[in-house]
Every structure is written in structure tokens, then in C-alpha cells.
Amino acid sequence: MSGPALHLAVELDGDGAHPAAWRRAAHSPDQLLTPRRVARVAAVAENAGFTLITLDDGVLPPGSSPDPVGRIGAVERAAFVAASTSTIGIAPVVPVTYAEPFHVSSQLASLDHISAGRAGWVVTEEELLGAARAWGREPVDGAEARARESRDGVTVARALWDSWEDDAVVRSVATSRYLDRDRLHYVDFTGETYAVKGPAIVPRPPQGQLVVLGRPERVPAGLLDVALVGGRDVAGVATAAAGAGTPRVFAEVEVALDTPDATGAERVADLERHAPWTDRGRLRHVGPAEQLVSLLAELSRHVDGVRLRPLVLDEDLPVLSRLVLPALSERRLVARPLPGTSLRSTLGLERPANRFAAPAALEEAR
Amino acid sequence: MTRTDPLDVPRPDARLHFGVFFQGVNHWTVWSAPESGSQIDPASFRRVAQTAERGLFDAFFLGEGLRLREVDGRIHDLDVAGRPDAVTQLAALAAVTRRIGLVSTSNSTYNEPADLARRLSGLDLLSEGRAGWNVVTTDNAWTGANFRRGGYLDHADRYRRAEEFLTVARALWDGWEDGAVAGSAGAPAWSRPGAVHRVRHRGPQFDVDLAPTLPRSPQGHPVIFQAGDSGDGRDFAARNADVIFSAHGGDFDDALAFAEDIRRRLRAVGRPEDDLRILPGTEIIIGATEEEAEEKKRWVRLQQVTPATALGIAGLLWGIDLSDRDADGPLPKEDPVVTENDGSFGSRRVADPRQVVDRWRAEAQAHGWSLRETVIALGPQRGHVGTPSGLADKFAHYARHGAVDGFNITPYLIPEGLDDIVDLLVPELQERGVYRTGYTGTTLREHLGLREPLTHRSAADRRQAG
């Protein structure tokens, strides 16, 4: 594959990966939900040269009751960030366990238009029963049922993105037609739990299809562009990557870096006094920046990218920005996205042909 | 119109509030002109919103349609179509505007409160108190075909669901006490224990139990818009809305009658009669002289009502496919057919087409009009045409007599259709003292001069209102 050896994504939800990250943030809690904060943290990631921002989400507030932490919806944050950045990719987390696939498809297509083709989608699941009670729906119970909803939701969204051919808006003054209705398609999806007619109400996204990211054990590989894989060490990541079966694979890496004020270990210990940093079976690097650079260099032999989950954004992002990305760039392991480039192109993924247009094109060639 | 003494009118201090409605659908948007821009490029939305903000508008407004329009089972292909999800687009505009309100049309039938109320809250926070929600209802199965539940709702229940939706949404927006979020990183918890209240609601439409995820914005709640025109719709607005986006702005007497009807309904539910703003949707066509304005109107109508569109509009009236007829020829000789309404665009037909057709025939005969000319003259109408000063006099008169509180303006050209309104009309209105010369507040609620959200009023306020 051409392009850099490694793509770097960073998860920017809240104040960091640790549930108590807000205690070490450089701002007070009541500044978290302000537009300044949302724009600033994205600008830092863009200026550092990351390929992609992800924004975690779910219908339930993060932080356990009775101490919830506020969170603006990921799609809204992503749209706001898209309008205040210019090159970085932006992928909100959107579970379709309960959400309407038609709405999700429209929102994400809109995000791709707003960002001029820099949008992605991280597919996750609503696992807690509380999510069903929030939505006012029957629980989607069990891993199998949740996987079915994800599979159907992604299938529907992808079909809707193709339901407008790229040139469906013809603006033919001669025939008075704004649209060519032959280039619009009903998706006629029928799954086990619902049906969707289509076509979309939003024209085809600039990328044709957004970059879809997810865990390959939860979403069929054929529906993913990028697998997000865990693994506690490089060997574990390598094994997971080898079996992913997706065009690209990103490893999940949690980081707590040494800063001028405290070591990573000290910072973790400080936060552990308040809450545990749950082990989710991911690679975790706690220590100096140089070791992270070496680790990422090693990972670049097994995966196409890494999603970093910094312990505390306000502490780890500056170190990533000042030490880690420059060192990787020096070794030509990473490259910042080029202006005017879609996320797909940055990742070396082709712009997909439209499934509905294909038969017509074939017929013509016959 | 002669200029009246501003003190000799019912509302000498009235100020007009302008919104701009970026429609993205229907034949009022001219797509055939060289200057017709993209309906989906973010630059179009930014340009219109920033122009409106330069013109000190209260709000930028997006519509919503959850299914592409169809006529006789085929996708309607004559008009602009294909628009972004409203809340998503508005969240992007929040980053590139400073003051203007951002209003999303969102459906209460095919959304759930936990999701939509949260999305609107997020928009409200990202814009620091500039969000609005235009509550629309749908019940038809035709739209439902795009959603999990299908067409589950009875027509009679659509406002009941909307009202219950609002009840849950307001509870969610009120779920965080003021000052619930800690002001320093040294606080014992991110949010003050006990300051975030779960919302448990069990009603005919919703059975939910959840913790709200967001504190209130500087304006308390998103501003509620409503556009329904039926008796049920007007009562719903009187009970729930902050702003009515009405269809009664083209004629002074009609506008005043509508406004008085709404004020009656407000009093009946115990709200002060100035508790709600009435902003009719309107098109505004401006020329340097009356003749130039009329000339421009003629051009606009010919772009809007193409021969195919004329046949389409007449086809809806007649209830038959007229697409193979000659728009420049006479009116169809057939009698109109009354067809069943399935909710699609093509089934939105007149209740008594016979009566309308008889009138069209009589007028066409009297003036020697073709079908297209008849549709232009008698078809769906809206809007004001004139010079900047003439329109300013007219609008000042409307406002000072309590017929409107402003207008939600639908530009016929995207993205530059607001330019002459902002550059030519707004200064004339300012000169007459009927339009702001600067934003005095930062939130949409402040721009509109609205009171606190309905659920924040004290019992004393409510008694006073009664």
C-alpha cells in the first residue's frame, strides 16, 4: 500500500480515556461542554497531524449515577468540529442498537458533505439495559441480537448512501428536471426486525461511502473499512489484525505518557485513587514518549493504523503533539493528511462504485 | 401607502423579527438560473446564514422531509431536493456564526425524546443558546416506511404524541439543576450529587426512564416553533410554542385575523398574548422601482413555474396526470377527480377541487390565460413584491398593527437570495425604527424577546398571565 506506514487516530471524548480524567484536566468541568473546548481540542489534534478524530458516544451519560458527566452528542460535536477544521478526518461513534438507521444514515451523510469528505463512522453497541429504557424500546438482549442490529443498521446506512447516484441532480433546463429519477433508488431493505424503503433524503456523500470503523467480532468484516482490534501486546494485536478480514486494521492503544510534571505511572496512580482504569484487553502504554514511538513503529508492521486513547487529553495530547508525532514523522512512519483529501484517500481506500449504478454501467459496456 | 404617525398605532414600539428559511425543497427555489447555487454544499448554508446574521436576523431555519416526494408513486423530479439532516447542518453552522438562532425542523412522530431532545440540547450548547426546534408531526405510513415502527400513529394522535414528546423533552432539559456541573477540578464530583434528576415518564406515547445527559444552555430551553394551521395545530401552538411559523402573511387582513385568533387561544390557556411570536413564511421580491419589482417577479415566477411544474401543479388539482399536455395551451377539459390521500406529496390535493377548477376556468377565460399563466396567477401564492421603501412601509404597518411579529423569509435563490433584503430592505426598516440596529442579546430567546421557558415560570407568573 502506498502512503505512510501508519495512520494515527485519536479518541477525543470528554477529558480523556480515564473515567476520572476530568480531575487532571486543564479546565474546570463546567468548561467541558462549551464550543471553545470542543473546537480547541480538535484543533490541537489537527495541528499535531493526526489522520482521524473519533468521538465516543451513547444514549446514557458517561460516569456512573449519581455522578454523571455531561456529553454532547457525537454527531453534533463532529459537525461542529468539521466546520472548524480543514484536513483531519472525523468519525463520531454512533450505535444503531436502538437508533433509526434512516436518521443515522442522513446524519452521517450530512457530516460527510459538511466536512467535504472527511467523515467516518465508528459503529458500536448499546450494551446496557438502561439504553433500552432511555429509548423506550424493548431491550435488544444478548450479543447476537445486538450484532444483528449493528449489521442491519450498517447495511441500511450503506444502501441509503448509494441510493442517490453521484449525478442524480441533473438540472436539465431543457426537460425542466432537477433530478433524474432513474438515478435514485429504493433500497427496499427488509430485515428481521424492521424494513426501510428509501431513497435517502440526502444526496450521496462526497466519499460515496463514509469510512466505517468497528470491531470485526461485532460487525461483519464485509461491512467495515477499518477493523478496530484489541490485544494486550503486539503479538495479540498481530493475531487479531491477521484475522480481521477488512481493508484496513487499526489497533487500539491506551496511552499515559510521561509529562514534564509527572510520569505516566504517577498520573495513572493519581487517578486510580478515584476510579479504576478498566482493562478492556487493549494494548496500554504507560511511560515515556520514546518508548511509545518504538511501540508504534513495531505496530506499523502489523496494522495500518492505531487509535490512541490518551489518559488525560490536556496532559497527553501536548506530549503526542510535541514528541511522538514529530518523531514518527521524522522516521517517515506517519504523514499528516493533505489539504483537500478525503478520509478514504488518506487511508488509501478507493472511492466505491455505486451498487445501484453498476448494472447500468455493465449493460452499457455490453 | 402613506406613512402613519408611529404613535397613532396599537404597537408603536413594535420590532420586526426576521428569519430565513433555507427550504431545499419545492418549486419556490429557482434552480435553473446561472446564479443558482448548490443545495447541499456547506458553503451555500454558510453564505445564507452569514448574510442573515449580517442583516441581524433572529434565526436561520431548516426544514425536513423524511421521504423524497412522490407523485403517483414516482419520485417528483421537477424541484430541488436532497438536503442535509437539519440538526447536523446547524451544529456545523454554530461554528461559523456568532449570534443568529439555528432552528431545526424535526419530527415528533419518527423520533424519540431521549435522542432528539439530546441532539437539540447539544446544538443549544454548541451555539451557546441559539437553538430552536420547529415541531412537526407526521402520521402517514408512506413516511413510516423509512422507520423501524412503520406508520404506527393514528392521524388523530399526532398532536397528542407531539405534546407528550415536548413534556418529556422539557423534563430532560430541566433535568440538571442550575450550577449542577462543578466549577473546579478539585470538586468532589463532576456533577453535584443529587443535582441531576432522572426522568421517568409513562404515558400513552412514551414509557421511558433515563438520566438526562446535558445541562441547560444560556437560554434555558431551545425555542419551540410550530407551523400547524389546523384548529388542533393552533391550539397546540397556543399551549406549547414560542413562535408560530404561519402561512398567513401575504394579506394584512388575513394576517391580522390569524394573529387575533392566536391571541385568543393564548388567553384561553392562560398565557399572556405577547408570549408568542408570529412569523409568517414569505417570499420577498425587491426592485428599485415598482415596475422593476414586477418585472423581477415575472422572471421569478417563470423560473419557478416551468411548463412541467405548471402541469404538475394543475395535475395535483385535477387529480390526474397532465404531464403530456401543453402548458401553453388551454386548461384541461376534464372534470377533477378526488383521490385518496396516502401522505405523499402527490396526494396532497385540494378538498373540493371542483370549486377551484371552476374559478380557474372562469379567470382563464376572462383573461385569455394559458394553463401555465393561470397557474402563475392563481396557483399557490405567497410573498411581497415592491421597492425597499414601499415594503418597509408595508411591513412597519403590519408590525405596528399586530398582524405579524416578523417574517420567516424564503429566498427564491440560493445562496444570494437574501443579499438585497439585507442590503436594501433592512436599512429602510431600521430608518423607520421597526428593526434592530444591532443584536442586544446572545441567545435566540433574547433576540425574539421571549420570556423564560414555559416550565420555568413561577405560579405567580402564570396567575398574572391569566
HADDOCK unambig.tbl for C-alpha pairs under 7 A between the chains (distance, minus, plus):
assign (segid A and resid 22 and name CA) (segid B and resid 185 and name CA) 6.64 0.50 0.50
assign (segid A and resid 23 and name CA) (segid B and resid 185 and name CA) 4.94 0.50 0.50
assign (segid A and resid 23 and name CA) (segid B and resid 186 and name CA) 6.72 0.50 0.50
assign (segid A and resid 28 and name CA) (segid B and resid 183 and name CA) 5.54 0.50 0.50
assign (segid A and resid 28 and name CA) (segid B and resid 184 and name CA) 4.53 0.50 0.50
assign (segid A and resid 28 and name CA) (segid B and resid 185 and name CA) 5.22 0.50 0.50
assign (segid A and resid 29 and name CA) (segid B and resid 181 and name CA) 6.40 0.50 0.50
assign (segid A and resid 29 and name CA) (segid B and resid 182 and name CA) 5.57 0.50 0.50
assign (segid A and resid 29 and name CA) (segid B and resid 183 and name CA) 6.07 0.50 0.50
assign (segid A and resid 29 and name CA) (segid B and resid 184 and name CA) 6.31 0.50 0.50
assign (segid A and resid 29 and name CA) (segid B and resid 185 and name CA) 6.39 0.50 0.50
assign (segid A and resid 29 and name CA) (segid B and resid 190 and name CA) 6.30 0.50 0.50
assign (segid A and resid 30 and name CA) (segid B and resid 181 and name CA) 5.46 0.50 0.50
assign (segid A and resid 30 and name CA) (segid B and resid 182 and name CA) 6.02 0.50 0.50
assign (segid A and resid 30 and name CA) (segid B and resid 183 and name CA) 5.68 0.50 0.50
assign (segid A and resid 33 and name CA) (segid B and resid 125 and name CA) 6.88 0.50 0.50
assign (segid A and resid 34 and name CA) (segid B and resid 125 and name CA) 6.51 0.50 0.50
assign (segid A and resid 34 and name CA) (segid B and resid 126 and name CA) 6.23 0.50 0.50
assign (segid A and resid 35 and name CA) (segid B and resid 126 and name CA) 4.85 0.50 0.50
assign (segid A and resid 60 and name CA) (segid B and resid 213 and name CA) 6.86 0.50 0.50
assign (segid A and resid 61 and name CA) (segid B and resid 213 and name CA) 5.09 0.50 0.50
assign (segid A and resid 66 and name CA) (segid B and resid 193 and name CA) 6.02 0.50 0.50
assign (segid A and resid 66 and name CA) (segid B and resid 194 and name CA) 6.78 0.50 0.50
assign (segid A and resid 67 and name CA) (segid B and resid 189 and name CA) 6.39 0.50 0.50
assign (segid A and resid 67 and name CA) (segid B and resid 190 and name CA) 6.48 0.50 0.50
assign (segid A and resid 67 and name CA) (segid B and resid 191 and name CA) 5.63 0.50 0.50
assign (segid A and resid 67 and name CA) (segid B and resid 193 and name CA) 6.02 0.50 0.50
assign (segid A and resid 68 and name CA) (segid B and resid 191 and name CA) 6.33 0.50 0.50
assign (segid A and resid 69 and name CA) (segid B and resid 190 and name CA) 6.16 0.50 0.50
assign (segid A and resid 69 and name CA) (segid B and resid 191 and name CA) 6.62 0.50 0.50
assign (segid A and resid 70 and name CA) (segid B and resid 213 and name CA) 5.16 0.50 0.50
assign (segid A and resid 70 and name CA) (segid B and resid 214 and name CA) 5.00 0.50 0.50
assign (segid A and resid 71 and name CA) (segid B and resid 213 and name CA) 6.03 0.50 0.50
assign (segid A and resid 71 and name CA) (segid B and resid 214 and name CA) 6.31 0.50 0.50
assign (segid A and resid 72 and name CA) (segid B and resid 122 and name CA) 4.85 0.50 0.50
assign (segid A and resid 72 and name CA) (segid B and resid 214 and name CA) 6.97 0.50 0.50
assign (segid A and resid 73 and name CA) (segid B and resid 118 and name CA) 7.00 0.50 0.50
assign (segid A and resid 73 and name CA) (segid B and resid 119 and name CA) 6.02 0.50 0.50
assign (segid A and resid 73 and name CA) (segid B and resid 122 and name CA) 6.15 0.50 0.50
assign (segid A and resid 75 and name CA) (segid B and resid 88 and name CA) 6.76 0.50 0.50
assign (segid A and resid 76 and name CA) (segid B and resid 88 and name CA) 5.67 0.50 0.50
assign (segid A and resid 76 and name CA) (segid B and resid 91 and name CA) 5.49 0.50 0.50
assign (segid A and resid 76 and name CA) (segid B and resid 119 and name CA) 6.92 0.50 0.50
assign (segid A and resid 76 and name CA) (segid B and resid 122 and name CA) 6.58 0.50 0.50
assign (segid A and resid 76 and name CA) (segid B and resid 123 and name CA) 6.67 0.50 0.50
assign (segid A and resid 79 and name CA) (segid B and resid 88 and name CA) 5.97 0.50 0.50
assign (segid A and resid 79 and name CA) (segid B and resid 89 and name CA) 7.00 0.50 0.50
assign (segid A and resid 79 and name CA) (segid B and resid 91 and name CA) 5.69 0.50 0.50
assign (segid A and resid 79 and name CA) (segid B and resid 92 and name CA) 4.75 0.50 0.50
assign (segid A and resid 80 and name CA) (segid B and resid 91 and name CA) 5.14 0.50 0.50
assign (segid A and resid 80 and name CA) (segid B and resid 92 and name CA) 4.25 0.50 0.50
assign (segid A and resid 80 and name CA) (segid B and resid 94 and name CA) 6.71 0.50 0.50
assign (segid A and resid 80 and name CA) (segid B and resid 95 and name CA) 5.62 0.50 0.50
assign (segid A and resid 82 and name CA) (segid B and resid 92 and name CA) 6.87 0.50 0.50
assign (segid A and resid 83 and name CA) (segid B and resid 92 and name CA) 5.22 0.50 0.50
assign (segid A and resid 83 and name CA) (segid B and resid 95 and name CA) 6.07 0.50 0.50
assign (segid A and resid 84 and name CA) (segid B and resid 95 and name CA) 6.23 0.50 0.50
assign (segid A and resid 100 and name CA) (segid B and resid 147 and name CA) 6.46 0.50 0.50
assign (segid A and resid 100 and name CA) (segid B and resid 148 and name CA) 6.65 0.50 0.50
assign (segid A and resid 102 and name CA) (segid B and resid 146 and name CA) 6.37 0.50 0.50
assign (segid A and resid 102 and name CA) (segid B and resid 147 and name CA) 6.65 0.50 0.50
assign (segid A and resid 106 and name CA) (segid B and resid 84 and name CA) 6.96 0.50 0.50
assign (segid A and resid 106 and name CA) (segid B and resid 85 and name CA) 5.77 0.50 0.50
assign (segid A and resid 107 and name CA) (segid B and resid 85 and name CA) 5.39 0.50 0.50
assign (segid A and resid 107 and name CA) (segid B and resid 88 and name CA) 6.10 0.50 0.50
assign (segid A and resid 110 and name CA) (segid B and resid 84 and name CA) 4.97 0.50 0.50
assign (segid A and resid 110 and name CA) (segid B and resid 85 and name CA) 6.00 0.50 0.50
assign (segid A and resid 110 and name CA) (segid B and resid 88 and name CA) 6.75 0.50 0.50
assign (segid A and resid 110 and name CA) (segid B and resid 89 and name CA) 6.88 0.50 0.50
assign (segid A and resid 111 and name CA) (segid B and resid 88 and name CA) 6.88 0.50 0.50
assign (segid A and resid 113 and name CA) (segid B and resid 41 and name CA) 6.65 0.50 0.50
assign (segid A and resid 113 and name CA) (segid B and resid 42 and name CA) 6.75 0.50 0.50
assign (segid A and resid 114 and name CA) (segid B and resid 42 and name CA) 5.32 0.50 0.50
assign (segid A and resid 133 and name CA) (segid B and resid 208 and name CA) 5.33 0.50 0.50
assign (segid A and resid 133 and name CA) (segid B and resid 209 and name CA) 5.34 0.50 0.50
assign (segid A and resid 133 and name CA) (segid B and resid 210 and name CA) 6.62 0.50 0.50
assign (segid A and resid 134 and name CA) (segid B and resid 114 and name CA) 5.97 0.50 0.50
assign (segid A and resid 134 and name CA) (segid B and resid 208 and name CA) 5.37 0.50 0.50
assign (segid A and resid 134 and name CA) (segid B and resid 209 and name CA) 5.37 0.50 0.50
assign (segid A and resid 134 and name CA) (segid B and resid 210 and name CA) 4.75 0.50 0.50
assign (segid A and resid 135 and name CA) (segid B and resid 112 and name CA) 6.58 0.50 0.50
assign (segid A and resid 135 and name CA) (segid B and resid 114 and name CA) 5.88 0.50 0.50
assign (segid A and resid 135 and name CA) (segid B and resid 208 and name CA) 6.59 0.50 0.50
assign (segid A and resid 136 and name CA) (segid B and resid 206 and name CA) 6.52 0.50 0.50
assign (segid A and resid 136 and name CA) (segid B and resid 207 and name CA) 5.36 0.50 0.50
assign (segid A and resid 136 and name CA) (segid B and resid 208 and name CA) 4.67 0.50 0.50
assign (segid A and resid 171 and name CA) (segid B and resid 32 and name CA) 6.79 0.50 0.50
assign (segid A and resid 173 and name CA) (segid B and resid 32 and name CA) 6.11 0.50 0.50
assign (segid A and resid 176 and name CA) (segid B and resid 78 and name CA) 6.11 0.50 0.50
assign (segid A and resid 176 and name CA) (segid B and resid 306 and name CA) 6.64 0.50 0.50
assign (segid A and resid 176 and name CA) (segid B and resid 308 and name CA) 6.21 0.50 0.50
assign (segid A and resid 177 and name CA) (segid B and resid 77 and name CA) 5.65 0.50 0.50
assign (segid A and resid 177 and name CA) (segid B and resid 78 and name CA) 4.65 0.50 0.50
assign (segid A and resid 178 and name CA) (segid B and resid 77 and name CA) 5.81 0.50 0.50
assign (segid A and resid 178 and name CA) (segid B and resid 78 and name CA) 5.22 0.50 0.50
assign (segid A and resid 178 and name CA) (segid B and resid 79 and name CA) 5.74 0.50 0.50
assign (segid A and resid 178 and name CA) (segid B and resid 80 and name CA) 6.09 0.50 0.50
assign (segid A and resid 179 and name CA) (segid B and resid 77 and name CA) 4.77 0.50 0.50
assign (segid A and resid 179 and name CA) (segid B and resid 78 and name CA) 6.70 0.50 0.50
assign (segid A and resid 180 and name CA) (segid B and resid 77 and name CA) 6.56 0.50 0.50
assign (segid A and resid 181 and name CA) (segid B and resid 75 and name CA) 6.19 0.50 0.50
assign (segid A and resid 181 and name CA) (segid B and resid 77 and name CA) 6.21 0.50 0.50
assign (segid A and resid 194 and name CA) (segid B and resid 148 and name CA) 5.02 0.50 0.50
assign (segid A and resid 195 and name CA) (segid B and resid 148 and name CA) 6.51 0.50 0.50
assign (segid A and resid 196 and name CA) (segid B and resid 145 and name CA) 5.79 0.50 0.50
assign (segid A and resid 196 and name CA) (segid B and resid 146 and name CA) 4.42 0.50 0.50
assign (segid A and resid 196 and name CA) (segid B and resid 147 and name CA) 6.07 0.50 0.50
assign (segid A and resid 197 and name CA) (segid B and resid 145 and name CA) 5.57 0.50 0.50
assign (segid A and resid 197 and name CA) (segid B and resid 146 and name CA) 5.20 0.50 0.50
assign (segid A and resid 198 and name CA) (segid B and resid 146 and name CA) 6.15 0.50 0.50
assign (segid A and resid 199 and name CA) (segid B and resid 68 and name CA) 6.95 0.50 0.50
assign (segid A and resid 201 and name CA) (segid B and resid 66 and name CA) 6.57 0.50 0.50
assign (segid A and resid 201 and name CA) (segid B and resid 67 and name CA) 6.18 0.50 0.50
assign (segid A and resid 201 and name CA) (segid B and resid 68 and name CA) 5.87 0.50 0.50
assign (segid A and resid 201 and name CA) (segid B and resid 82 and name CA) 5.27 0.50 0.50
assign (segid A and resid 201 and name CA) (segid B and resid 83 and name CA) 6.35 0.50 0.50
assign (segid A and resid 202 and name CA) (segid B and resid 82 and name CA) 4.65 0.50 0.50
assign (segid A and resid 202 and name CA) (segid B and resid 83 and name CA) 5.06 0.50 0.50
assign (segid A and resid 202 and name CA) (segid B and resid 84 and name CA) 5.56 0.50 0.50
assign (segid A and resid 203 and name CA) (segid B and resid 82 and name CA) 5.31 0.50 0.50
